[in-house]
Amino acid sequence: MKTIFEKWWDKGNKCFSVANYKESWSKNGNGRVLKFFTNGAIKGKHSCLDVHLIIGYVIINYTNFSYSR
């Protein structure tokens, strides 16, 4: 994995990152992917929201560890 961009804020409770997995995925025989998913967090019920967008070998991720606030 090669981290392209990573930004933390809100006292370390939120993170936005972009990473490239081409080298490791290619070695394992994995091809390009187009996928969007979350961890299914519900506001007021869960404390962490995690969102991923995968385009090719690049993963764009947003994590909010203080989602219930």
N, C-alpha and C positions, 0 to 999 in steps of 0.2 A: 504494500500500500504506500502511496505517495500522497501526503497531505498537501493540497494545493492552497487551501485557505482555511483558517480556523479563527473564530472570534468568540470570546466569552464575555458576558456582561451580566448585569444585575447581581453583583457579588458572587459570581460563579454559578448562578442558577439557570442561566440560559446559554445555549451554544449554537452557533451556525457553522457548519463545516462543509468543505468540498474536498473529496479525495478521489484519487485515480487508482483503480485496482487492476489495471491492464496486465502488468507483469505477473502478479500472482495468479490471477484468474486464467491467463493464457497457459501458464505452466500446468495448471490443473485440468486443462481441456474445456474450460468454461468459455462460452461465447459472449457476445454482447447481449445486454438485457435492457428492456424497457419496462419499468415497473414503478408503481407508486403504492406506498402502504404506510399505515400508522400502527401504533400499538393499541389502538382502540380506547384510549383514555377518555373518560367522561368527566367534564368539568364539575367540580364539587364532590366527586366520588374518588377520583384517582389523583395522585400527587405528581405524576410525571407524564408528559406528553412527548412522544418520539415520532417524528415524521421523516420518511425517506423517499427520495426520488432517484431512481437509477436510470441513467441514460447511457447506453453503451457500457463502458467500464467506469464511468464517473458516478459517484454517489454524492448527492446533495442531501444534507441532514440538518434538521432543526430539533433540538431537545430543550424542553422546559421542565426543570426539576421542581419548580414551584407552581405547577399548573393549577393546583387547588386554591391558590390565593385569589 
